[in-house]
Amino acid sequence: MPFPFTFVCDLLEQVQVLGIRPGKEKQRDVIWRWFDKHRERIDHLDTHISALFSTMLPDKRTDRVYGIQAKILRQIVCRALCLGASRIAQLRRYEQPGSGVDLAECISAILKQTPSPLYGKESPVTVEEIDDLLNSVASKCAFSSPAVRASQSVSSLGSREDLGRLYLRLNATEAKWFTRLVLKTYEPVIIDPMLVYCAYDGRLGMILKAQEDFDVALDTLQKLKAQPPGEARGDLAKYIKPVLGTKVSRQFWRKGRSIKHCIDICHGRVSCEKKVDGEYCQVHVDLSEGPRCIQIFSKSGKDSTQDRTGVHQAIRNSLELGKSAPRIARGCILEGELVEGKIAPFHKIRKYVSRSGRFLNAEQDSPPDPNEHLMIVYFDVLLIDDESLLGLRQTERFKRLEKLICRRQGHAEIVERQIVDLAGPSGPSDLRRAFAASITSRNEGLVLKPDDPYFDFTPSRRPFSGSPVKVKKEYIGAFGDIGDFAVVGASYNPVKAKTYRIPGLRYTHFYIACLTNKEAVQRHRCRPHFTVVEYVELNEALLRMVVFSANPESIPLVGNEAIDLRVPPRIMSEKPPTMVFPVPLVFDVRCFSFDKQGNTGFWSPRFPAVTKVHLDRDYLDTITFTELQAVAEKAVAVPEMEDSQELLDWIARLEGADPRGIPVDAVTQSTISSMATPSPRASSARGSESPAAQRRQSPIKRLQPLPPLLEEEQSQSRALATPPTSSALTARQLASGSAEPVTPQGKGVDERYFAHDADNSPYRCKKRRLSIPPASCPARSQSPLPQKSPQPTQRRSPLADISVNTSQTSNRTTGSQTSRLPPGNRKHAEQNNTDAISGAEVRRTLTPKCSSSSQTLPALTPPVKGRPDMCHLGPQPRKPISCRYVGPGCMLGSRDFLLSPCVAKQTRMTEGLLPAHGITKWITNPKEWLEKCKPTSVQHGTRAPDKRRRKVCFVERRQCDATRALFLYIEKVNLRLADGGREWVEVYDWRVLEEMTRHEDDSDGPMPKIARTSIWEKWWVGLA
């Protein structure tokens, strides 16, 4: 039963109604409802699912290139429909700036006025028919993949006349979406592919990660369906394996916006790799193919084997192919970056890599040097001899890679890396120093790879598990700012214009340029000469400012006599300007780096982005062409010798780039140490420009907390004698300054920026106050201090000995730094540490209360055998579990949770979403709340009752009957407050957790109250 194309058009129309940028929640409902409606046809044996997905997601077919743009397609339609001059003018209306329509809507309007006589509902056009036609068209294009070109090498089907004849069988709506299908974009409609895969089968999305081909993935899915249900769902990794010749999808990459942001989104030990500026390659080696055993895929998924023949021999030599004992028996899949001879600028590779046999934009490049050659830098391995490595951790994969590759300098290398423990006390400092060293070496940046599997197919997988993090200085703050550029012209793209909600929009792309005769213009009023360096797009907010505030005067490019423009051939061939601004605008631009684009011959910004529109500045205030070239040369020039002062300067600037200018390790990095490590906070003069340096005079920032009394590395060998459930105060709480807690509402340091826990939680829990009995107060703390009213606390056992905490020589030499020193050096370190802490800092660290009713320190265990200087605290409390994303500021804090039966069965909830927010306890029966809800009396002298916690229930709101039954059952239980009043339970759809996770993971801290309220209201079900 072939699948009619009109059903796909119905889905696209429904998604378009949702808006230009539909939210995933609304789109999910539409897609799932559509699949449920047509499930019988979709599951029919005659339906070609691969053709259906190719029609719904045209951008996924990167192997197909049609070579048809809007202008050519317009001519095809004109000939097929036999349009006259007036109708052709109507069809070309999309070219007029401000028309607000694209070619697809113009074709649809013509077919609405005059429907085709060949259209009939009895013989609708099917997706299978369209897929065959488009595959035939792509097979005749030289830029399509070799497999597509070989599929129908000898066939008359697939000519442009066949496309025109198909338009005669379509109605207006079908013609509109078919036009966008041929142009390979449905914009402004954007469909999330994962929603489509999950609506068809929940396992298809995971299969496509390992096998990025619809036909291959669907075959694997059929094999999974043939397995017993329990066995197939138990371990998908056994069935989902990479296939030689089929590209493996790339991981989802995230961007690190600051050192603190990297600490928040990463966890534990990470591989800190050098970001190589080259072209991504996924290398498949299949020895069964003989001499043609190498196949290379690009980042876009295209087969680039023939285009990158220059690196084939380097790959053979790195695997010792052709020798008596090659390093593989059957095949392997490797990931790497293609670079030129050494890790050279990106533009150097252009003259060595062709595109389907053609060297694009290389006319002005220097000819290839006979002494230059391509090399490959490997950084991962995914398959070795039919053994899938997708489930192995990154460290294990890298070890296998090192054993597999035969290195040769200048031909085949393995990426440089170092291991950084972000959970350790020195993790932020190590990462900051590594990043600063990368910047001073003029590298592109760093890549942080967590020690996770490449793809995690287990049911308990974490969100963004295994996702690498790109760290570039241009991602952080204003480090990528170049300066002001003159905007000399603009152009109009009808497809792009429909993505903006601006009526009558006339410009979508703007051309930034540099003045080349600034002195002549200033002195002699000469006509300005500009060189266009790049074109940029604006976000909707900045574009509204240009349209409604600046409203620049524009003239056609052909009749321009106001300014002289030099437009490089690359820009004229890709996207030429159509309008010129006689009075140029001024944009503030930032970029990632500089590059010599094809057919230009000069340095230009790479990936420029506009950050601000200046309405009060003149083009004479912008950067000149000579200044731009000087800035670019300085930015890309690698220093001959390492500049330690520049390194310290960048370390200080990275500290100030953290939120609020407070380094993420503002407390932990000041732990007392005798190591003579240069600190940028004291030695860098240029570092004073950072916000962190401007706040160094704050007494809270200079707080020197006591070091931990026991090294984390020795915590297992020297186990505590008491169980972890004890409520004694830990040494780490002392080290984090818990004696003087600072609330986020105050003027001190935000609680989020205290020391990290070792359990990967990005923030510590709220500190508790601490008091010392009079006999144990140190000598330095005897000065009069303001007294605080005592608070009721739970008494603990008396101290056995507190000399470790009060001695100025012993208690400060048991930290993680000095405890590793030999006895001779330790004595010197103790003396230095004694002088490092002032009396005011000790008074600030220890609470001044010294009354008998105060909370006391726990007893100390005996000294460690062989280490009389090592004593540690006795009972240790269990560390409270905090939200992984925003710590104590999580939206789900101070709540008790009830899960409906269907929600409680979801492992994504119980093993993923809830634990990620620090929720480890919940109930499935509201009767369990009865004991907590019984009225209790508060007697004089007893502890006040706990603060009431809100009760929340998560349900699946689609199951109306089950949700209604749960409401009735909660009412039947008759929950009561402590005073006897009625207790209410807030009921939400469980998907509120997904949206919370997404928002909190993207934020740098607790969300604003307005944002939190909107999320709760969005998923509100009712009050039980």
N, C-alpha and C positions, 0 to 999 in steps of 0.2 A: 504494500500500500504506500505509494510515493507520497511525500509530504508536500502539501501545497505551499507555495511561497507567500500566499496571502496571509497565512497564519503567522508567519514571522513578521510581516508588516503590521499585523494587529498588535503584536507585542511591542514593537518599536514605537507605535503610535501611543500606546499606554504609558510607556516609559517617558516619552517626550512630554506628556501632559504633566508629569511630576515636576518638571522644571528643567532649567539648563544644567544644573549640577545636582542631580537627585541624590538624596541620602540613601545609604545602603539599606536602612530599615524599611523604607517605603518600597524601594526597588525590590527588595527580597520578597515582599508580599506579592507584588505583581508577577514576578518571575515564577514563584512557586505556584501561584494560582493558574498561571498559563500552562505550566507543565502538568498540573493535575487535570486540567481540562482536556489536554491532548495526549494524555498518557497512553491511551490505547493505540493511537496512530504512531506515537514515538516508539513504543515497544514492538511494533509490528516487524516481522522479519524482512519485509520489503523496504523498510525505511533505512536510508543510509545515514547513520548518525554522524559520521565524519562530515558528510556534505551539509548536514544541519548545523553543526558547530562552525564549519567554515563560512556559512552564510550569516550566522548570528555574530561571529567574532572575526571579521575580515582582517583585522590587524594582526591576528595570530598566524596568518599564512604568509610569513616572511619569505618562504621559498617561492612564492608566486610574484612575479613582476609583470604587469600588463603593458607598461609603456604608454598609458593613455592618461592624459591630463584633461582638465576641464575644457580647454580650447578644442582639443581633438574630439572629445566626446560630444561637444556641441555640434561639430560638423557632421559627425556620424548621425546624430538625431535629426539634423536638418535634412540630410539626404533621405533618411528612412521615412520621415513623415511628409516629405515633399513640401516644405514650408516656403512661402513666398517672402518677399522683402519685408513686409510689415510684421509678419509673424517672426521672422529672424530677428528683427529689432526688438520685439517683445522677448524673445529668448535670450538676448544679450543684455537684458536689463540688470542682471546680477553684477555686471562689470562696473556699474555706476556707483561711486562711493555714496553711502548713505541710503541705498535702496533697501537694505535689510533683508535681502533674499539671496539664495545661492542658485546654482544651476539646477539642482534637483527640484526646487520649488518652481522655477520658471518652466521646466518641462511638465511638471504636474499641472500648472495653470493652463498650459496649452491643451493638454489632454482632457482637462475638465471642460474647456470650451468646445473642443471637437474630439470626442472619444474615437478611438480606433475602431473601424468596422470589423476587424478580425478578433477583437476581444470577445471571449465567451466564457461564462462560468462553467460550462460543461467540460471544457478541457483546460483547466488552470495550469499555469506554469508551476513546476515543482522545483524544490531546492536541488534535487538530483540533476535535473536538466540544467539549471543555472551553474551548478558546480562543474559539470562536464564542459560546458561552454567556456567558463573562465579558466579552467585548467588548460584547455586547448589554446586559448589566447596567450596564456603565460608560457606555454611550451614554445612559442615562436619568438619569445623575447630573450635576448642574449644575457640579460641580467637575472633571469630566473635560475634556480638551482639546477645542477646537472640531472638530478632525478626527474624534475618536472620537464626539462627540455627533452629528455629521452622517452617520456611517457607517450607522446604522440608526435614523433619526429616526422612521420609521413602521413599527413592528414590534411584535407581541405577544410575541415571544420575548425572554427576558431578565428576566422577572419573578422574584420571590423564590420563587414556587411551582415554577418550573423548576429552581431550585437544589435545592429539597427533593426533587423527583422524581428528580434525578440521584443523590442519596444512596441511593435504593432500588436502584440498579444497581451499587453499589460494595461491596467487601468491607471488612473492618475496617481493614486496612493502607491501602488506597486512600482510605478515608474520612478517615483521620487526616491524610494528606498533602494531600488536597483541602481539608480545613478550613483548614490552614495556608496553602494557596495562596490561598484567598479572603481570608484575613486579611493576605496579602502579606508573610508572614515564615515561614521554615522553622526559626527558632530552636528548639532550640540548634544545628541544623545550619547551617553557614555555608560556602557553596560559593564558591570563588574564580572570578569570571567569566572571567579570562584563561586559566585552565586549561581551561574548557569551550570557549572560542574556539579555542585552540591544538589541542585534541584533535580538533576538527572540521576546521579548516584553519588552518595557521600564519599566514596572511595576514589572517584575519578580524579578529583583535584590532587590527591596525594600521588596517584600513579603518574599524572602528567608532570609532576616535579622530577621524577626519575626518567621519564620517557616523554620528551616534548614533541610528540607526534600523535595526532588524533587516531590514526589507524592502528599504530602499535599499542597505544594506551588502551584503546577499546578492545583489542585482542587480549591484553592482560586482564582487563576487567571481566571478560567472558570466562577466562580460566578461573578467576576468583569466584565467580558465581557458581561454577561447577563444583567447588569445594564445599564440604560440610559447613554450615553457618558458623558454628562455634570455632572451628579450626581456622577458617578464612579471616575471621575478625580478631582472632587472638594475637597474631603476630604478622602484620602486613609486610614487615621487612623481609620475610622469607620469600614473598612472592613479588615484591616490588624491587627490581634490580635494574641497573643501567644496562642498556643494549648497545653493542658496538654499531656505529652508524646512525644512531638516534641521539640527538643532543640532549644532555641533561640540563634542566632548568637551573638558572643561577639562583643563589640565595637572595632573600630580601635584604637589601643593604639599607642601613640607617646612617644618619649624619650626626656627628658629635658637635654640639654647639658650644661646649665649654668643657673644661676638665671635670667639673662637677657633673655635667650632663653625662659624660662618658662613664663616670663612676655609678651614676644612677641606673643607666640602661645596661651596663655590663655587670658581671658578677664573678667573683673568685679570680682564678688565674686566667689570664688572657695572653694570646700570642700577639705581640706588638710587632707588626711587619712593616717594612718599608713600602710605601705606595709607589709603584713603578709607573712612570708616564709612558705607556705604550699602547698597543692594540691587543685587546683580550683575545686569547685563543683557547679553544677546547679541542685538544688533540685526541683523536681516536686512532689507535694502532691495532689493526686486525691482520695477524700474520697469515690467515687463510686466504687473503686476497693477493698474496704474492708480492710482486714489485709495487703494486698500487695499494700498499697496506696502510698508508697514512691518509687520514681525513681530518680536515680542520674546519671547525665552526667558529663564526664570529660572535660578537656579543648579541647581535640582533637575531641570531639563529640561522643565518645564511651559510651555505656550504662555500667556504673560501679556500678550498684545497688548491685549486689551480692558481688563485691569486697570490698565494704565499708559498710558491715553490722555492723561494730563496732560503727558507728555513727548514726544508725537508731533510737536507743532509745533516744539519745540526741535530734534528730529532733522532735520526737513525744512529748517529754516533753516540748520543746520550744514552740510548738503550742498547748500544752495541749490537744492532741488527746487522745481519750478514756475517757475523763471526760464528765460531764453532759453538760458543755458549752464550747466546743472547740472554738478556736479563728478564725476559718474559717468554712464556711458552706459547700462549695463544693470543693475548692482546691486553690492552690497558687503555684507560681514559685519564688524561692529564689536563690540568689547568695551568695556564701561564700567560705571560705578557710578551708580546713581540716587540723587540727593540732593535736598534741599529748599532751593531758592533759593540757598543757600550751603551749604558743607559743614557741616551741622548735625547734632545728635545723631540717633541711629537712630530714637528714638521719635517724632521730628517727621514722619517719612515716613509713619507708619502711617495717618494720617487722609487721605492723598492717594492711597494705593494700595489698591485693593479686591482681594478674592479671589473670582473668579467673580461679580462684581457686588455683593459684600457686604463691608462694612467690619468686620473682625473685631477684637474687643477694643478698640474705639475709643469706647465709650459715655462714658467719663469723660475723654476728651481734649477740649481746647478746640476750638471749631469752626474750620474752615479760614479763614485770613485772606485777604481778596481781594487783598492786596498780595503774598502769598506764592505761589510757584509752584515746580514741579519743575525740576531741571536735571540734565544728564548730564555726567559726567566720563569722557572716553574715555581708554583706555590701550593699546589694541592694535587692529590691523586684520588680518583673516585672508583676505579675498577682495576684489578690485577688478576688476569687469568680466571675470569668468570667468578671471582670473589668480589662481591660488592662491599665497598668501604664506606657507603653512605651512613651506616649505623655506628661507625667507629668515631671516637672523640678526635678532636683536631690534633692533639699531641700524638696520638697513635698513627693517624694518617701521615703526619709530617715525618715520623720515624720511618714509615714504610717508603715515603718519597725519597728520603736521604739514602736508603739502601738501594733504591731502584735506579736512581739517576747517576750516570757517570759524568761528572762535571768537567767542563773544559772552559777555561777563562776566555771570554769574548765570544763563545759559541753557545754554551748551555750552562746555566747557573741555577742555583736555588735561592729564593728570596732571602734577604737578610732579616733576621728577627731577633727578639729577645722576649723572655717571659716576665710578665709583670703581675704581681699578686695584688689586685685592687682591693682585696679584703684586708690586707695587712696594713700596719700603721704607716709604712713608707710607700704604699701603693700610689696615692695621688702624687707624691713628690717624684717617684720614679717615672710615672707617666708624663708628668709635666716636663721633666728634664729630657726625656726621650723625644718629646714633641718639639721642644726648643732646639735640640740638636738637629732634628730634621729640618726645621726652618732655616737655621744658620747654614746648613749644607745645601740649601736651595733645592731640596727634594719636594716632591708634590705633596707629601703628607704621610700619615700613618694609617694602617688598617688594624683594628683591634678585632681579633677573632676569639670568641669564647671557647672554652674547652668542651664543646658540645658536638654531637653528631652533625654531619652535613645536613641531613634531613632527619627529623625525629618522627617516626611513624607510630610510636607507642600511644596508647590512649591517654597517658598522663603527661603528654608533652606540654611544655610551657609556651606561652605566647612569645613569638620572636625567638624561639630557641635556635641557636646556631647562627643568628643573623650577624654578619660582620658590621663593624662601625667604621665609617670613613671619617678621618679627622684631618681637616685642612684649616690652615689659619684663616682662609677666607670665609669659613663657616662661622667664625667666632667674632662677635662684636663688629667693629669697624676696621678690622685688620686688612680687608680687601679693598678698601676705598682707594680710588685713583685720583679723582678730582672732578671738576666740572667740565662737561663737553658741550659743544654747540650742536644743536639739533637743526639740521639744514633742510630736511625733507621728510616725506612720509609716503606710505603706500597703503593700499586697501586690499584686504583679503576677505571675500564674502563669507567663506566658511568660518574663519576666525572671528569675524564680526558677530556672528550669531551666538558665540559663546559669552559675549558681554551683554548685560542687560541695560544697554544704553541706546535709546532710540535715535535714529538718524546718524549713526556713527560713520564718520568719513575716513578715519585713519585707524589702522591696526598695527602698523610697523613704522618705527621712526629710525632715522639715519643719523648717527652721531659722527661728528667730524671735528677736525683740528685745523686751526688757522695756520697758514704757512707764511703769510706776509703781515704779521701783526705790527711790526715797526712801521711799515709803509702806510698801513691804514691809520695808525695813530698820528704820524707826522704829516703825511701828504693827502690824507683822505682818499686813498686809492680804493678801488673796488676789492673787497675781501676775496681771498682765494682759500678754498677749503678742500681738504682731502678726507673723503669719507672712509672711516676705519671699520665700521661695523653697523649692523642694524639691530634694534632691540624691540622687545615687546614690553608693555606695561601691565601691571595688575589693574583691576577695575577701579580701585580708589584713585590711583594716580592718573588713570586715563580720564576719569570724570573731572579731575582738576584741570587737565589740559583742555578738555572740550568746553567746560563751562566757565573756567576762570581765565585761562590763558587765551583760548579762542584765537589761535594764530591765523594771520592772513596767509593764504597759499595761492600759488600760481602753477600752471602746468610746467612740467620739466622742459617741454619743447620750446616754449616761449620765454624761458628764464633769461633775463639780462641783469638781474639784481646782484647776483653773486656768481663767482666762478666755482664750479664743482669739478673735482676729479674723483670719479667713481671707479674703483678697481673692477677688472673684468669679472672676477668671481661674483661680486655682488650684482653686476649687471646681468649675468647669466642666471643667477639663482632667484633674486627678488629685486628687480630694479625699482628705484623710486619713481613715482608718478607725479608727485607734487613737491614744490620747493617753497620753503619759508623765506621770504625776502628779509625778514627780521628773525634770525634764528632764536629758538628757545634755548634754555640752559637746563641740562639734566646733571644731577650728581650720580656718578656711575661707580660701581665696584665690579671686580672680576676675580676669577680664581687664579689666573696667571696670564702670561703673555705668550703669543704664538705668532709665527709667520704663516698666515693663511695662504691657501693656494692662489696663485696668480696675483699676488699683491707685492711681495718683495720687501715689506716693512713689517715692523712689530705692531700687533693690534691686540686689544683685550680678548682673552679667551673666556667664553661664557659670560659676557657682560650682563649686568642687571642694574636697573635704575632704582635708586633708593630715595630720591627726592627730586621734586620739580621746583626750580627756583624762578619765581615770578618777578623778583626784584633785582635780577642780575643781567648784565649785558654779555654778549658773546666775546667782547674783549677781555672779560675776566676769566675765560676758559683756558684750558691747557692748550699749548701750541703743539704743532707736529714735532718740532725738535725736542720739546720737553717730554713728550710722550715716548719718543725713541730713547731718550736718556733714562727715563724711569724704567722702561722695559729692560734695557741693557743692564742696569744695576740690579734689577730684580732677578734676572736669570743668570747673572754672572756668579760662578762658584768661587768662593774665596780660596786662595792658595793655601792659607794656613788657618787653623781653627782659631776663631776670635772668642776667647773666654769671656770678655766683657760683653760682647753681643749675645752670647749664650745666657749670661746672667740677666741681661736686659730683657730678653724674651721670656725667661722664667718669671720675672717680676710682672711683665705685661700679661702673661697667662694667668697669674694669680689674680690680677685685677679684673680679668675678664669673667670670672665666676659671678654668679648672681649677687647683686648689691656690692660688688667689689670685694667680697669676703672669700678668701680661698677655702675650698672644701675641707682642707686639712688645717684650718686656722689654729686649732687647738693641738691636734696630734703632732703637727710638724714642729711645735715648740717644746716637745718633750726633752728633758735635760739629757745632754750627751756630751762626752768629752772629745768626740771626733771633731777635728778641725775642718769641717765641711764649709766651703764658701756659701754664704747665704745671699741671695739676690736682694733680700729685704734690708740688708745692711751694707752690702758692697756695691750695689749697682746704682750709679748716679742717675742714669737714664730711667731706671725703673721707677723713679719717684713720680713719673707721669701717670702711673696706673692708679685706679681708685683705691686699691688696697694700700698702696704706699701713702696715700693722703690720709688714711685712717690709722696710721701706726701709732699716733700719740694717744689713742684711746686706751685707757687702763685695762679694759676688758680684752682688747686684742693682745695686750702684752702679758696676759695671764699665763703663768707657767704652772701647769698642773703637775701633780705628783705622778711619777712613772708607775706603770703596773708592777706589782710585787712579784710576778711570776711570768716568765716568758711563755708565749703561746706555744712555742715549739716544745717546751718541756712540760706542758700541762698534762699530757697523756702519761708521761713516765712518772711524774710526781702527782699522782691523783689525790684529790681531796679525801679526807677521811670521813666526811659526812656526806649524806646523800644530797643531790642537787636540788631537792625540794626545799632546802632550808632557806630562810628569808634573810640571811646575813648579807651585809653590804659587800659588794665585790670591790676588788682593788681597781678594776677598770672604772668603776663609778667615781672613785677618788681621783683617778687620772683625768677624768673628763670634767672635773670641777663641779661635782654634784653638791658640794657644800654651799655653793652660791648659785642656785638655779636662776636662769634668765628666761623669762617668758617671751614668746614672740610678740606680744603686744607692747612690751617695754622698749627701752632704747638700747638694750644690749644686743648681743648676738642672737640671731634666730636659732631656735632649738634644732633646726634641721642641719645646721652647719657644725654640730659637735662631732666628736670622733665617731668613726664607723664601727659597727659591731663586726664580729668575725663571722656572723651568720648571713652575710650578704644583704642585710637589711640596710637601705640607704640612709636611714635616720635612726637615732637612738630614741629610746623611750624617755619620758619626762623624768628628770632627776629628783631624788629625794633629799630632804634636808638631813644634816648630820650634826650631832653635838658630841662634845668630848667632856668627860667628867673632869672635875677640878684637878684631881691628882695627875691627870694625864695630859694637861695642857702644856704645850711647849713653852720654853722661856720667852721666846719672841712674841708670843701671843698674850702676855700678861698686861699689855698696855690697855688703858680703858677703851672699851668699844661700846657702841650702842647696843643695849640689851633688847631682846625680842621676847614677846610674851610666850610662855611655854604652851605647847600644844599637846593634846593627849596622844601619847604614843604607846606602842606595845613594848613592854620591858623585855630586855634580853638578858642572857647570862652575863656575869661580870667578865671583864677582860682578864686574861691570864697574864699577858704581857703586851704592852703597846710600845715598847722601845723602838720597834722597827718603824713605827709611824711618826714618832716624835723626835728621834735623833736626827740632828742636822747632817750627820755624816753617813749614817747607815741607811736611813730610809730613802735617800735619794741616789743611792748607788746600786739599788737592786732592780733598776729598770732594764728594759730589753736591750739597751745599748751597752751599759757598763757591765752587765752580768756576763757578757760574753768575753770580757777582757781578761787577760792573765792577771795574777795577783799583783804584780808590780805595777802594771798600768792601771789596775782598778783603784789602787790607793791614790794615784795621781788624779784619776777621774773623780774620786770622791771629794778631793779637795777642790777641784774646779767646780763640781756641782754644788758644793756648799756655798761658794761665792756667787753662784749664778742666780740664786733666789733671794730676793729681798724680803725684809720682814713684812712689808706691806703685802707682798704676794702670798706669804704664808698665812697672814691674817685673812686675806681674801679667800684662800682655799679652805681653811678650817672655820667652822661655824663658831662664833664667840661664846655660845651658851655653854656653861660649865656647871650645871645643876645636877643634883642626884636623880632627878626625874627625867633627865634627858635620855635620848636614845643612845645606846653605847655601841662601841665597836665590837665585832665578834672576836672570839678567842682565836689566838694564833696557833697554828700547828707547830710542832718542834721543827728546828732547823733541818734542812735537807742534809742527808748524810754526805760527808765530804765537802759540804758547802755551808760553813757556819754563817756566811753572810746572806744566805737565801732562806728567808722565812716567808710563808704565805698565809693568807687568811684562812679561817676555818670554813664553816658552812657557807656555801655559795648558793645564791638564789637561782632559780630557773629564769633564763632570760625571756622576757615577754616577747612574743612574736609580734612584729610590726608589719605594716603594709610595705610591700616591696617597692612601691612607686613613690609615695609621698610620706611614708612614715606615720607618725601620730596624727597628722592632718588628714587622714583618709576619710572619705565621705561615709564609710561604713562603721566608724568608731562609735562606741557606747551604744550598741544595739544587740539585742538577742534575736536569733534567727530561727524561723520555722520553714522547712522545705516541704512542698507538696510531694506526694508519692512519686509522680512522674519526674519531677525535678531532682529528687534525691537519687534517682537511678542514673542520672547523667554524670559520667566521670569527668566531663569538662567542668561541671560545677564543683563537684566534691573534691576533685584532685587538681584542678587547675585554677579556676577563677576565685573561689573562696580562699584557699590557702595563700594565693598571691596577695590578698588583702589582709593577711594575718588572721583569718577566721578559721579556727580549727575545731570549734564546737558549734553544733546546731542540733535541732531536734526535728523529729518528723511527726510527733504527736503533741498537740497543744496541752494535753493533760500533764505533761512534764513541767509546765509552767505553774501548776496549781500550788505546789509547795512554796515557790518563791512569791506567789501573789497573796499568801495568807496574811491577814493583818497581824502586825507585831507591835508590842508596846516598847517604848523606850524608857528605861529606868534611869534614875539619877546616878551619874558616875559611870555609866556604861558607854560603849562606843556608839556614836550616832549611826543610824541605819545607812546603808549604801545608797548612793544617788540612783534614782529610778532610771532604768534603761529602757529605751523605746523598743517595742516589739515589732518585728518586720517579718512578713511572710512572702516567699517567692513562689510563684505559680506559673503555669503555662496557660496564658490567657486564651489561646486558641481552643483549648479544651474547656468549653463553656460549662458543660455539665459537671465535670470534675471540680472546677473552680467553685461553682455554685454549691456543690455538696460540701466542700471544705469550709465555705463561709457558714453554712448551717451548723457544721460540727463545732467550729470555734464558738459560735453563739451558744451552743448547747453546753459546752464546757463551763461557761459562765466565769470568765476570769475577772478577778477583783483586784483593786489597788490595795496598798497597805492600810489606807484609811477606810476601806470598805467600798470605795467608789468603783464605778465601772471601768474596766480596762479595755482599751481598744488596740487592735492589731492592724498595722498598715500593710496592705497587700499590693505588691508590685509584680510585674512580669519579670521573669528571671533575666531577660536580656538587658535590664538596666545595669547588670554587672559588666556586660561586654562593653557598653558605652562608657561606663566609669573607668574601666581598665584602659580604654583607648585614650580618653581625655587625660587621665592622671599620668599615663606613660609619656604623653607628649608635653606635659607641663613640667616646669622647673620646681614646683612646690605645690602646696595646697591650692585647690581651685577657688576662685572667688565665689561668694555666697550666691550671686545671681546665677552663675553657671551651674552650681550644684542644684539649686532649686529647679532650674529648667529641666535637668535630667530626671530628677525625681518625678516631676509633674508629667513628663513625657510618657513614662511607663507606669503611671498610676492606674491601679485596677479598682480599688475600693477600700473601705474601712470595715473591718469585721469586729 
